[in-house]
Amino acid sequence: MRIREGYSLSLVGNDYFVLEEGMDVSDNIYPLSDIAARVWEYVMERDFRVSSVAKFLTNECDYDILTAQVNADEMVKEWLEAGFIEE
């Protein structure tokens, strides 16, 4: 999988958002948690799998492997549904 071209991560105050470039912000804004923003920065500009996201969560965010796998799967599904990433 890969982040689709035209989407970017923005920090507004203390909050992270995914924005679609060139579109009205009010229509195309998606909030991300701090952890999800760290994952976005990790996978940006590279191909990734759910397993690599889970490994990142385990190594960098101190998740246990089971929690990391569940959260990585949910995050990737949400991002696919939102259209930010492509397979």
C-alpha positions as CSV (number, residue, x, y, z in Angstrom):
1,M,0.0,0.0,0.0
2,R,1.0,3.6,-0.4
3,I,-0.3,7.0,0.6
4,R,-2.1,8.5,-2.5
5,E,-0.6,11.5,-4.2
6,G,-2.3,14.7,-3.2
7,Y,-2.8,14.0,0.5
8,S,-0.7,15.6,3.2
9,L,-0.4,15.7,6.9
10,S,-0.9,19.1,8.6
11,L,-0.5,20.3,12.2
12,V,-3.0,22.9,13.2
13,G,-2.3,24.0,16.8
14,N,-1.9,20.8,18.6
15,D,-4.0,18.7,16.3
16,Y,-3.1,16.7,13.2
17,F,-5.2,16.5,10.0
18,V,-5.0,14.9,6.6
19,L,-5.8,17.3,3.9
20,E,-6.4,16.8,0.2
21,E,-4.4,19.3,-1.7
22,G,-6.2,21.8,-3.8
23,M,-9.6,21.2,-2.3
24,D,-11.7,23.2,0.1
25,V,-10.5,22.4,3.6
26,S,-14.0,22.3,5.1
27,D,-14.9,19.4,2.8
28,N,-11.7,17.3,2.9
29,I,-10.2,17.3,6.3
30,Y,-9.7,14.2,8.4
31,P,-8.4,14.4,12.0
32,L,-5.6,12.0,13.1
33,S,-4.5,11.1,16.6
34,D,-0.8,11.7,17.6
35,I,0.0,8.0,17.1
36,A,-1.7,7.9,13.7
37,A,0.2,11.0,12.6
38,R,3.5,9.3,13.6
39,V,2.5,6.3,11.5
40,W,1.6,8.6,8.6
41,E,5.1,10.2,8.8
42,Y,6.6,6.7,9.0
43,V,4.8,5.3,5.9
44,M,5.0,8.6,3.9
45,E,6.9,8.1,0.6
46,R,7.2,4.3,0.9
47,D,5.2,1.2,0.3
48,F,3.9,-0.5,3.5
49,R,1.8,-3.3,4.8
50,V,-0.4,-3.7,7.8
51,S,2.4,-5.8,9.3
52,S,5.0,-3.0,8.9
53,V,2.6,-0.6,10.6
54,A,2.1,-3.1,13.5
55,K,5.9,-3.4,13.8
56,F,6.3,0.3,13.9
57,L,3.7,0.6,16.7
58,T,5.5,-2.2,18.6
59,N,8.9,-0.7,18.2
60,E,8.3,3.0,18.3
61,C,5.1,3.4,20.4
62,D,5.5,0.7,23.0
63,Y,2.4,-1.3,21.9
64,D,2.3,-5.0,22.7
65,I,2.2,-7.1,19.5
66,L,-1.5,-8.1,19.7
67,T,-2.7,-4.5,20.3
68,A,-0.4,-3.3,17.5
69,Q,-1.8,-5.8,15.0
70,V,-5.4,-4.9,15.9
71,N,-4.8,-1.1,15.8
72,A,-2.7,-1.3,12.6
73,D,-5.4,-3.3,10.8
74,E,-8.1,-0.8,11.9
75,M,-6.0,2.2,10.9
76,V,-5.3,0.9,7.5
77,K,-8.9,-0.1,6.9
78,E,-10.0,3.4,7.9
79,W,-7.4,5.0,5.6
80,L,-8.5,2.8,2.7
81,E,-12.1,3.7,3.2
82,A,-11.2,7.4,3.4
83,G,-9.2,7.1,0.2
84,F,-5.9,8.3,1.6
85,I,-4.1,5.1,0.6
86,E,-4.1,2.7,-2.3
87,E,-3.2,-0.9,-2.6
